[in-house]
Amino acid sequence: MKKYEKAGVNISKAEELVSRIKIYARQTYFNNPELNSKVLSDIGHFGAFFDCSFSEFEEPILVSSVDGVGTKVKISIAMNEHESIGQDLVNHCVNDILCSGARPLFFLDYFACGRLNLEVAEKIILGISRACKENNCALIGGEIAEMPDIYSENDYDIAGTIVGVVEKKKIVNGLNIKKGDILIGLKSNGLHTNGYSLARKVLLNKYNLTDFIDELNLTLGEELLKIHKSYFHTVYPLIDDCKIKGISHITGGGIVGNTKRILPANLSLKIDWYSWEVPKIFQIIKRVGEVSDEEMREVFNLGIGMILIASVENVDSIRNELEKKGEESFIIGEVV
């Protein structure tokens, strides 16, 4: 055994993983003529190349974001279910740039671990690839880091960087939001990727991940691994008519913490916290952990994964379009 391997790093295994995942990356753009013509490099090069000529845009603006999935990876590791965490990562990043009105172009991932397990890493990349295809986004690069002195043997972490594009005159930036505008909340699919440190501390003191919970009609692990929902296909088509003034992705910080980021100065939010039914998982966390309403609202999305802000006269048409696409929405408050 080579000394570097004795130190915990296996270069040949990393090279094998790269060869395995190339096919997953190619699948994200080979079957999409527009993306296939724009991806100019293959996985494994020192840099990824993407043709940024946009004939369909007058003034294309690139929008980028980087994020991770937090301690939700601990649930994936404990459940030995790794594909969904890759989907979580992509969908989270897609939603972030969607808040500016951007559609995704390409994605790069970062995978760090204590010991490289080829099967686990391959499943994660498969999940990333699947979500990229679902969001019309090309997976064009990434990084694999085996760091035994940082992570324990079975631990890993993932992060992703996304780049998208928006027409300059159609950027959604919240500047036109005014008093009286309405908040339209879009239903979440559980915790998404936020609040897991608190959720794990509360729930795993009472339950095992394999416990079936009648209120959920699922095991706890199945509930906590529900995939972070992407709102791209239902929200992006609504941006063309410029009726949406602001979009917030409800992540760490909750409904108020995230939505106030897009408000002009001297405006605030009035939330009707009883205008939608809070999903059972949040009710269980509150009850079992004796968590206050205030802290629940600061930490979790409470069943609202994205908020659209629009003038009163446009609310009905926006909600009708969302309903046609199967997106459940609620009027949850207003700008004051």
C-alpha positions in Angstrom: 0.0 0.0 0.0 1.3 3.5 -0.9 2.0 5.9 1.9 -0.7 8.3 0.7 -3.3 5.5 0.9 -2.0 4.7 4.4 -2.7 8.3 5.2 -6.3 7.8 4.1 -6.4 9.1 0.5 -6.9 6.8 -2.4 -6.2 8.5 -5.7 -7.0 5.6 -7.9 -10.4 5.2 -6.3 -11.2 8.9 -7.0 -10.1 8.4 -10.6 -12.5 5.5 -10.9 -15.4 7.6 -9.5 -14.7 10.3 -12.1 -14.9 7.7 -14.9 -18.2 6.3 -13.5 -19.9 9.6 -13.1 -19.1 11.0 -16.5 -22.1 9.2 -18.0 -24.4 10.8 -15.4 -23.0 14.3 -16.2 -23.4 13.7 -20.0 -27.0 12.7 -19.5 -27.9 16.1 -18.2 -27.2 17.8 -21.6 -26.8 15.1 -24.3 -30.6 14.8 -24.7 -31.1 18.6 -24.6 -30.1 20.1 -27.9 -29.8 23.6 -26.5 -27.5 22.6 -23.6 -25.6 20.0 -25.6 -24.5 22.8 -28.0 -23.3 25.0 -25.1 -21.3 22.5 -23.0 -17.8 22.6 -24.5 -15.9 20.4 -22.0 -16.1 17.0 -20.4 -15.9 16.0 -16.7 -12.3 15.6 -15.7 -10.8 18.8 -17.2 -9.3 21.5 -14.8 -12.2 23.8 -15.8 -15.6 23.5 -17.3 -16.6 25.4 -20.4 -20.0 26.8 -21.3 -20.9 28.9 -24.3 -22.6 32.0 -23.0 -23.9 33.4 -26.3 -27.7 34.0 -25.9 -29.4 35.0 -29.1 -32.8 34.9 -27.3 -31.8 37.5 -24.8 -31.3 41.2 -25.4 -29.3 41.8 -22.2 -28.5 38.5 -20.6 -27.5 38.7 -16.9 -25.8 35.7 -15.3 -27.0 34.8 -11.8 -25.1 32.5 -9.5 -25.5 30.9 -6.1 -23.8 28.3 -3.9 -25.3 26.3 -1.1 -25.3 23.0 0.7 -27.8 20.7 2.4 -26.7 21.1 6.1 -27.1 18.3 8.6 -29.7 16.6 6.5 -26.7 14.5 5.3 -26.7 12.9 8.7 -30.1 11.4 7.9 -29.0 10.2 4.5 -25.9 8.5 6.1 -28.0 6.9 8.9 -30.6 5.7 6.5 -28.0 4.6 3.8 -30.1 6.5 1.2 -27.9 8.9 -0.7 -29.6 9.6 -4.1 -32.2 12.0 -2.7 -29.6 14.2 -1.0 -28.1 15.0 -4.4 -31.6 16.0 -5.7 -32.0 18.2 -2.6 -28.8 20.0 -3.4 -29.7 20.9 -7.0 -33.3 21.8 -6.2 -32.2 24.1 -3.4 -29.8 26.0 -5.7 -32.3 26.2 -8.5 -34.9 27.8 -6.2 -32.3 30.3 -5.0 -31.6 31.8 -8.5 -35.3 31.5 -9.4 -35.9 34.2 -6.8 -34.2 36.6 -9.3 -36.2 35.3 -12.2 -33.3 33.2 -13.6 -33.4 29.8 -15.3 -30.5 27.5 -14.6 -27.8 26.8 -17.1 -25.1 24.7 -15.4 -24.2 23.2 -12.0 -21.0 22.1 -10.3 -20.8 20.0 -7.2 -18.4 19.5 -4.3 -18.2 16.2 -2.5 -16.0 15.8 0.6 -15.7 12.7 2.7 -13.6 10.8 5.3 -13.2 7.7 3.1 -14.3 7.5 -0.5 -17.0 4.9 -0.9 -17.6 4.5 -4.6 -21.2 3.3 -4.3 -22.3 6.1 -2.0 -20.6 8.8 -4.1 -22.0 7.4 -7.3 -25.6 7.5 -5.8 -25.2 11.1 -4.8 -24.0 12.1 -8.2 -26.8 10.1 -9.8 -29.3 12.2 -7.7 -27.5 15.4 -8.7 -27.7 14.3 -12.4 -31.4 13.4 -12.1 -32.3 16.8 -10.6 -30.3 18.6 -13.2 -32.2 16.9 -16.0 -35.5 17.7 -14.3 -34.5 21.4 -14.0 -33.1 21.6 -17.6 -29.6 22.2 -16.2 -26.2 20.8 -17.3 -23.9 19.1 -14.7 -20.5 20.2 -16.1 -18.0 19.8 -13.3 -17.3 19.1 -9.7 -14.7 18.2 -7.0 -14.0 15.1 -5.0 -12.1 15.6 -1.7 -11.1 12.6 0.5 -10.1 14.1 3.9 -9.7 11.5 6.7 -8.4 14.1 9.2 -11.5 16.3 8.8 -14.3 13.8 8.4 -14.9 10.4 10.1 -14.8 7.4 7.9 -18.5 7.3 6.9 -19.2 11.0 7.0 -19.5 13.3 3.9 -20.7 16.7 2.9 -21.9 18.1 -0.4 -22.2 21.6 -1.8 -23.2 23.0 -5.2 -22.7 26.0 -7.3 -25.3 27.0 -9.9 -25.2 29.6 -12.7 -28.3 30.8 -14.5 -29.5 33.6 -16.8 -32.2 36.2 -16.8 -33.2 39.0 -19.1 -32.0 42.2 -17.5 -35.4 43.9 -17.8 -37.1 40.9 -16.3 -35.0 40.6 -13.2 -37.2 40.0 -10.1 -35.6 42.2 -7.4 -38.4 43.4 -5.2 -37.8 47.1 -6.0 -41.4 47.7 -7.0 -43.0 46.0 -3.9 -45.3 48.4 -2.1 -47.7 48.6 0.8 -50.7 46.4 0.2 -49.0 43.8 -2.0 -50.0 40.2 -1.3 -47.9 37.2 -0.2 -48.7 34.0 -2.1 -47.2 31.0 -0.3 -46.4 27.8 -2.2 -46.6 24.5 -0.3 -43.4 22.9 0.8 -42.6 19.2 0.9 -41.6 19.0 4.5 -38.5 20.4 6.0 -36.7 20.7 2.6 -33.1 21.2 3.7 -33.3 23.5 6.7 -33.7 23.2 10.4 -32.3 19.6 10.6 -29.9 20.4 13.5 -32.9 21.2 15.7 -35.2 18.6 14.2 -32.6 15.8 14.8 -31.9 16.9 18.4 -35.6 17.0 19.2 -36.9 13.9 17.3 -34.0 11.5 17.8 -34.2 11.8 21.5 -37.6 10.1 21.3 -37.8 8.2 18.0 -35.6 6.0 15.8 -35.4 6.8 12.1 -37.0 3.5 11.4 -40.0 4.1 13.7 -43.4 4.3 11.9 -45.3 7.4 13.0 -49.0 7.2 12.6 -49.5 10.9 12.3 -47.1 10.9 9.3 -48.2 7.6 7.9 -44.4 7.1 7.2 -41.3 6.2 9.1 -39.5 9.2 10.6 -36.6 8.6 8.2 -38.8 8.6 5.2 -40.4 11.9 6.3 -37.1 13.6 6.9 -35.7 12.5 3.6 -38.5 13.9 1.5 -36.8 15.7 -1.4 -36.5 19.5 -1.3 -39.0 20.7 -3.9 -38.1 22.6 -7.0 -40.5 25.3 -8.0 -38.8 26.0 -11.3 -41.4 24.6 -13.7 -44.4 26.2 -12.0 -43.0 29.6 -11.2 -40.6 30.4 -14.0 -43.3 30.6 -16.7 -45.0 33.3 -14.6 -42.0 35.6 -14.8 -42.4 36.7 -18.4 -45.5 38.8 -17.8 -43.7 40.7 -14.9 -46.7 40.3 -12.5 -44.5 38.9 -9.8 -42.7 41.7 -7.9 -40.7 39.5 -5.5 -39.8 35.9 -4.8 -38.4 34.5 -1.6 -37.1 30.9 -1.1 -37.9 29.9 2.5 -34.8 28.4 3.9 -32.9 28.9 7.2 -34.4 32.0 8.8 -38.0 31.1 8.1 -40.8 33.0 6.3 -40.1 36.4 7.8 -36.3 36.1 7.8 -36.1 35.3 4.1 -38.9 37.4 2.8 -37.9 40.7 4.5 -34.6 40.4 2.5 -36.4 41.4 -0.7 -38.5 44.3 0.7 -37.6 47.9 0.1 -36.8 50.1 3.1 -39.6 51.1 5.5 -41.8 48.1 4.5 -42.4 45.0 6.6 -44.6 41.9 6.6 -47.9 41.0 8.1 -48.2 37.2 8.2 -51.5 35.3 8.9 -49.9 32.3 10.5 -53.3 30.5 10.5 -54.0 30.8 6.7 -52.6 27.4 5.9 -52.3 24.0 7.7 -48.9 23.4 9.2 -47.7 19.9 8.2 -47.7 17.2 10.8 -43.9 16.9 11.0 -43.6 20.5 12.3 -46.4 19.9 14.8 -44.5 16.9 16.1 -41.2 18.8 16.4 -43.0 21.6 18.3 -44.8 19.2 20.7 -41.9 16.8 21.4 -39.3 19.5 21.7 -41.5 22.0 23.5 -40.3 24.6 20.9 -42.0 28.0 21.0 -44.0 29.3 18.1 -41.5 32.1 17.8 -38.5 29.7 17.4 -40.4 27.4 15.1 -41.1 30.4 12.8 -37.5 31.4 12.8 -36.1 28.0 12.0 -38.5 26.2 9.7 -40.5 26.8 6.6 -43.7 25.5 8.4 -45.1 24.2 5.1 -44.4 27.2 2.9 -41.4 26.6 0.6 -41.5 29.8 -1.6 -43.4 33.1 -1.5 -44.4 35.2 -4.4 -45.3 38.9 -3.9 -47.8 40.5 -6.3 -50.3 43.3 -6.5 -53.8 42.6 -5.3 -55.2 42.7 -8.9 -52.8 40.0 -10.1 -53.2 37.5 -7.3 -56.1 35.5 -8.8 -54.5 35.1 -12.2 -51.2 34.0 -10.7 -52.9 31.5 -8.4 -55.0 30.2 -11.3 -51.9 29.5 -13.3 -50.2 27.8 -10.4 -53.3 25.6 -9.9 -53.2 24.5 -13.5 -49.7 23.3 -13.0 -50.7 21.4 -9.8 -49.1 23.9 -7.4 -51.0 24.4 -4.2 -50.9 28.0 -3.0 -52.2 30.1 -0.1 -52.7 33.8 0.6 -50.6 34.1 3.7 -50.3 37.8 4.3 -49.4 41.3 3.0 -46.8 43.9 2.8 -47.3 46.8 5.4 
